[in-house]
């Protein structure tokens, strides 16, 4: 089923169609991540993403002959740090009930968006625009957007921590 053609038949422009499709993919991937990983590992994975991005950002460019290597290096570091799990950062969200579910979904959504934002910022803009619309690229991969997507999960963690400790 091609979502782009379905939305196009509804009279939506290609850019809006791409944005809606990207949003649906993000929501679906967030749901899967939250359910697959669970509350015990979401914050650990967030820390792994930050650490992996920090490491990849300081590796000299001469070691990356292509942006694909840089992107794969980032993803490989996230996976390795996640597999090491309890040996590095073992922090989790506690709680249960309806408030718990929105925290898990929100955190997994922000992690998926952060990963996509980092990947889009690593690959050249011309290549990225083959997969996402220019407006989505601006929301996800511009310097300001990358900064915002790096900060929002931390703000959510502060908000979650305040609500749990009340």
Secondary structure in CASP SS format (residue, H / E / C, confidence):
PFRMAT SS
TARGET T0000
AUTHOR 0000-0000-0000
METHOD secondary structure of the structure
MODEL  1
X C 1.00
X C 1.00
X H 1.00
X H 1.00
X H 1.00
X H 1.00
X H 1.00
X H 1.00
X H 1.00
X C 1.00
X C 1.00
X C 1.00
X C 1.00
X H 1.00
X H 1.00
X H 1.00
X H 1.00
X H 1.00
X H 1.00
X H 1.00
X H 1.00
X H 1.00
X H 1.00
X H 1.00
X H 1.00
X H 1.00
X H 1.00
X H 1.00
X H 1.00
X H 1.00
X H 1.00
X H 1.00
X H 1.00
X H 1.00
X H 1.00
X H 1.00
X H 1.00
X C 1.00
X H 1.00
X H 1.00
X H 1.00
X H 1.00
X H 1.00
X H 1.00
X H 1.00
X H 1.00
X H 1.00
X H 1.00
X H 1.00
X H 1.00
X H 1.00
X H 1.00
X H 1.00
X H 1.00
X H 1.00
X H 1.00
X H 1.00
X H 1.00
X C 1.00
X C 1.00
X H 1.00
X H 1.00
X H 1.00
X C 1.00
X C 1.00
X C 1.00
X H 1.00
X H 1.00
X H 1.00
X H 1.00
X H 1.00
X H 1.00
X H 1.00
X H 1.00
X H 1.00
X H 1.00
X H 1.00
X H 1.00
X H 1.00
X H 1.00
X H 1.00
X H 1.00
X H 1.00
X H 1.00
X H 1.00
X H 1.00
X H 1.00
X C 1.00
X C 1.00
X C 1.00
X C 1.00
X C 1.00
X C 1.00
X C 1.00
X C 1.00
X C 1.00
X C 1.00
X H 1.00
X H 1.00
X H 1.00
X H 1.00
X H 1.00
X H 1.00
X H 1.00
X H 1.00
X H 1.00
X H 1.00
X H 1.00
X H 1.00
X H 1.00
X H 1.00
X H 1.00
X H 1.00
X H 1.00
X H 1.00
X H 1.00
X H 1.00
X H 1.00
X H 1.00
X H 1.00
X H 1.00
X H 1.00
X C 1.00
X C 1.00
X H 1.00
X H 1.00
X H 1.00
X H 1.00
X C 1.00
X C 1.00
X C 1.00
X C 1.00
X C 1.00
X H 1.00
X H 1.00
X H 1.00
X H 1.00
X H 1.00
X H 1.00
X H 1.00
X H 1.00
X C 1.00
X H 1.00
X H 1.00
X H 1.00
X H 1.00
X H 1.00
X H 1.00
X H 1.00
X H 1.00
X H 1.00
X H 1.00
X H 1.00
X H 1.00
X H 1.00
X H 1.00
X H 1.00
X H 1.00
X H 1.00
X H 1.00
X H 1.00
X H 1.00
X H 1.00
X H 1.00
X C 1.00
X C 1.00
END
